[in-house]
Amino acid sequence: MAETEVKTEGGGAPSALEKKVARQVEYYFGDANLKRDTFLQLQIREDNGWVALETMIKFNRLKSLTTDFDIIVAALEKSPSGLMEISEDKLKIRRAVSKPLPEETAAYWQSMRARSVYCKGFPIDANLDTMQEFMDQFGECVHIQLRRDKEKKFKGSIFAVYESVESVKRFLDAEDLKIGDQEVNKMKKDDYIKMKADEKKSRKEDEKKKKLEQREQKEKDQVEAIQSEFDDYEKGCILHFTGVNDQTSREDLKELFGDHGTIQWVDFERGQTEGTIRFSEDTKAQETLDKIKAATEGAIQVRGCELTLRVLEGEEEEHHWMKVFEDKSRARLKKQQGRRGRKTKWFEKRDNRRGDRGGDRDRGDRDREDRYQGKKTKFEDDDEGGNGASEAVKPEQGVKRPADDGDAGKPSPKKEKTEDS
């Protein structure tokens, strides 16, 4: 399509409506929005940057202000920014060729961070005109982003970008600042995000500490439960033996003693020379020993070796039971830790598999860590919406635009999820 003549100048002071219209249109074509507005980018590529006013008036926010081409053209002609050009037939507009989008360099993002602030204290029913007027007290505010909860309701706080760091300083230095009767909470956006990140880290540490305390308490309760079992142990059930050879097995011992009492446990491994036999509560070790002696006429042998036997009593018996219960406690805890360990390993393997599939994307995310609006910062229960964004215009284009939600002249950065303080 042939290049059309451009008209950029107009006469007379702009009306209040014209100021809003110009600001809104300049928002659509502004640095922050145009970089992320897929629909508008497609429109621009089709006609050397030109976009028909017929298309523009379908953007929600602009449509709510006016659909009159003459008002839009007059507003842009009177705008002092010089950002927009108007075609000769006054039916199309575009961003001025002399004002290309800035490159996304480190200096650019550093500048954005330096000019970005957080402000809380607006009524939840406040409109963007009111917010704009309040923020403009300290200098030109070029971007207002409403912060919302999960239900998309305004939270009373915003992120905003000023045209200059001097304006930021005036805003932050203002004392006893109020919106109506509500005191204003204000700080740099970077400071707010860092504060929230620190709070989130602190919450995680508190949760970790709480879980550790709960686990320690659980282990303590288990120890106390085991101790109660220890206090109630049955006395006189442990028979100690020595004199076996390295061929003696548990089965040999069970065969010898099992005929004279109910065996609960044999604490012995092949190759040892001594061990213990624990009988059930209804079997006394001394009675069993007496029965065996009577049956064998005093010579108690296993695999040709004569055994020396005695019933554990007093401190020796207490020490034996303490060891039994300690071993039991360790076994329980080890089993529980084993379950947790298997679960942890399963999650680690799953995360590693996901990491393998998403490695390139993760590296890309790291490459963008220093970017201001391209970086997502998510806190717990918060969602956040921008302002001034245009909405779906032509369904047949196949690209759906975000719905308008704000005031003119406010670029809406990429969605960030944050948490209100």
N, C-alpha and C positions, 0 to 999 in steps of 0.2 A: 504494500500500500504506500502511495506517495506521501512524503512528509507534508504535514499541514502547517500552516502559519500559527505561531504561538502568540497568545496574548496573556500578559501577566500583570498588567497594571490597571488600577481603577481609581476613581476619585471619590472623595467624601469619606467621612468617618464611618466605620462599621457600626451597625446597630448591635444590640445585645444578642439577638438571634444570629446575626451574621458572624459574630465572634464565635459562638458555639458551633455553628456549621463549619466554619473554617478550621476550627480546632479539631473537630471530629474527623473531617476528611484528612487533615494532616496527620492525625493519629494513624489512620488506615495505612498511609504511605510513609509513616515514620520509621525510624531505624529499628525499633524493637518489634513492632508488629509485622512489618513487611518481610523481615527475615524469616518469620515463622508462619506466615499466612499463605498456605498452599494454594488456596483458591485464587487469591489476588495475584500471586506469582504466575499462575497459568494465564490469567487474563492479560497480564502485562506482556508475556512472551508472545501472545497471539498478534499484537498490533504495535510492536515497537514501543511498548510502555504505556500506550493509551488504553484507557478504560472508559466505556460509555457511561454517561450519567444515568442512562436507563438501567444499567446494572447497579450503579452505586446506590440509587434510591431504594433498592431492595435490601440494603444492609439495615438491620433493625434500628440501630441507634440513630443513624442519619434519617431514616424514614420517620422516626418519632419526632425529629426536629422539623423536617420539611421534605417534600417531594418536588418542590418547585425548582426547575432548572435555573431560572433567573436569579433566585435567591442564592443558590449554591455558587453560581458563577460570580455574582457580585461579592459574595463573602470571600471567595478566593482572590479576586482582584484587589480587594482592600486589605488582605492579610499582609502584615509586614514581614513575615518569615521568608516569602519568596520560594517556598518549598514546591508549590504546584504550578503547572503550566496548563493553559486552557487552549483547546483547539480553536481554529478560526470560526468554525460553525457553532462553537460553544455547546457542543454535544458530547465532548470527551475531555478527560483530564488525565494528567500523568505527573509523576514526580519529575522535578526539573532535572534535565540532563546534567546541569552544572552542579547538582547536589547528589552524587551517587552514594549508595550505601557505604558506610565505613567498613574497612576490613576488620575482621574479628581477631585482632592482635591482642597480645598480653596487655599492652598499654590501653587498649579499648576497654577490656573487661576490668582492668584496674580503675579506670575512670568511672565506669558504671558503679563499681562497689563504693568508691569514694563519695558518690553523689546519691546513694540509696539510704533511706531511713525507714524506721518502723515507728508507727504512731497508733496508740490505742486510747480510746475514750469517746469515740463517736457513738451516738445512739444507734441501736440496731435498725431503726427505720430511717436513718439519715440517707439523703440522696447524694449523688456524686457532685452535683453543683455546689452543695454545701461544703463537702470535703475539699473540692477544688478551691473554693473561696478561702477556706481556712488555711490550707497549705500555701496558697499564693501570697499570704501575708509576709512571708519571709523570702520570697523570690519566685521566679517562674518554676512551677512544678510541672514537669513534662510527662509524668507517668504516675498514675494511681492504680494500685492493684488491691481489690477488696479481698479480705481473708474470710474464708467460710468454713463451717463445720461439715461433718459428713452428710448432713441433710441439706447442704448447700445454702444454709442460712448465714447471713452476714454476722460476723462475730464482734463488730465494733472496732476492729483494728485494720490497718492497711500497711502495705509497703508502698513507698513513693520514691520517685527519682526527681531530683532537682536539676536544673540546667547548669548550676555551678556549685562548687564546693563552698563558696562564700554563703550561698543560701542555706546550705546544710548547716554551716556554723551558726548562722542567725537562728535557725530553727532549734538546734540543740542547746543554744545558750539562753533561749527565752526562759524566763523564770515565772513561776506561778501561772503556767499556761493551763487554761481550762477551755472545755467545750461545753457551753452552758454552765451547769453546776459540777460537771464531771472533770476531775483532774486528768491531765494528759500524761500518759506514760510514753516516753519517746527515747530513742537511741538509734545508733547506726544499725543498718540491717545486718551487717556482718557480726556486730556485737550481739544482736538478738539471736541470730542463728547459733553462734558459739555458746551463748547462755543456755539455749535449749538443748544443744548437744551435750553440754556439761550436766544439765539436769537429767537428761536421758541416761548418761553414763552413770550418774550417781544413783538413779533408780535401779539400774541393772546391778550395780554393786550392792545396793541394799537388798535386792531380791536374792542375789547370790549368797549374801551373808545370812539372810533369813533361811534359805534352803539348807545352808551348812549347819545353822543352829538347829533346824528341825531334824536333820539327819543325825547330828550329835545327840539330840534329845531322844531320838528313836533308839539309837544304839545304847544310850544310857538306860532307857526303859527295858531294853532287851537284857542288859546286864543285870538290872534289878530283878527281872523275872527269873533269870537264871540263878541269881543269888537266893531268891525265895525257894527255888527248887533245891539248891544246895542246903539251905537251912532245914529242909524237910527230908533229907536223904535218910534212907533206911540203914540203920547200923547193924553190924554183925553179918554182912552178906559177902564180904570180900575175903577170898582165900588166896594167900600168897604161896608160890611154890618155887623151889630151886632144884638144881641137880639134873635137868634134862640135857640130852645131847643134841648135836646139830641135825639129827634126823627126825627129831620129834616135831609133830605138826599139831595144829589146833584140833584136827579130827581125833588124834590120839587122846588128847586131853578130854575132849567131849565124850568120847567113848568110855573113858575111865570114870569120870565124875558124873556123867549124865544119868547113869543108872541109879544114883543116890540123891539127886536133887535137880531142880529146874535151873539150867544155866541160862543166864541172860546175856553174858558177854565174856569172851576170852581175850584178854589183852596180852597177845603173844605173837611173835613172828618166828618162822623157822630160822634157826641159827642162833637164837638167843638162849641164854642159860637159865633165865628166870622169867616169871610173869605172874599175872593175877587172873583169878576166875571170879566173876561177879554173878552171884545167884539172885534169883528173883526174891521179891519181898517175903514171899511165903516160905522161903527156904533159908534157914540159918546156916551159915558156913560151918560153925562148930558142930552142929548136929550132923551135917553131911560128912565132915571129917571123921567123926566118931563112927559113922556107918561104914565108911570106907575102911578104916582101920580094923573094924570088927570083921568085915568081909575078907580082908586080905591078911588077917592075923598080924597087923602092924607093919607089914612090908609092902609099901605102896610103890609099884614100879611101872615105868613106861619105857618100852623098847630096851628093857634090860637095865635101865638106870633107876636107882632108888631115889624117890623124891623126898625133899624136906618141905613140910607144909606148916603154915601157921595162919591164924585168923588175924587180920589187921584190926587194930584197936587204937583208941586215943588219937593223938596227933597224927600218927601215921595213916590211920584210916581217914581222918579229915583231909589230910594233904592229898590222898588218892582221889577222894571225891571232888576236891577243888580242881584238880587237873582234868577230871572227867568233864566237869561242867565248863571249864575254860575251853577245852577242845570242842565241846558242843557249840559254844558261843561262836568260836572262830569259824566253824563249819557253816553256821547259819549266816553270818555276815559275809563270808566268802561267796556263798550261794547267791545272796542278794546283790552283792557287788558284781558278780558274774553276769546277772541279768542286766544290770545297768550298763556294764561294759559292752555286752553284745548289742544292746540297743544303741549305745553311742557309736559303736563301729558301724552299725547299719546306716545311721544318719551320715556318718563321715563318708562311707562309700557312695551313698546317694548324692551327697553334695559334690564329691569328686567327679561322679558321672556327669552331673549337670555342668560342672566347671569345664569338663572336656568339651561339652557341646557348645558352651557359651564363651570359650576362651577369647575369641576375637572380639566379641562384644565387650567383655570385661576390660580388655586392653584399651578399647576405644573409650570406655568410661573413664579409665584412669587418665587417658590423654586429655580428657575434658575437665579434669578436676578443678583447674584454675578458672574455668569459665563461670561467669556470674549467673546469668539467667539460664544457661544451658545445663546447669547442675541441679539435680533434685536433692532436696533436703526434706526428709520425711520424719515427722514426729508421730506421736501415738494416735491421736483421735481427731485429726484435723484434715480438712480439705481446703483448697484455696482456689479462688477464681479471680481472673483478671477483669479489667473493665474496658469498655470501649470496643471490644472485639465485635466484628460484624458476623452475621449468621449466614445460613444457607441462602444462596441467591438463585442459582439456576440448577434445579435437580438434575437436568439432563447433562450437566457438566460432569457428574459423577464424583464431585468433591464437595463434601459438606463442611460448612464453616461453623466455628463456634458461635453460640448465640451472643448477641450484644448484651452487655451487662453493665455498661458504665458510661462515664462522661467523655466528652470530646477531648482530644488531645492527650490521651493517656495510653501509651503502648502497653499491651498486655503481654508480659513475659511468659515463657514456658511455665506450665503449671508447677507450682511448688507446694508440697504438703508440709504444713507447719503446725505447731501447737500453740494455742494461746496461753499467755502466762496467767 
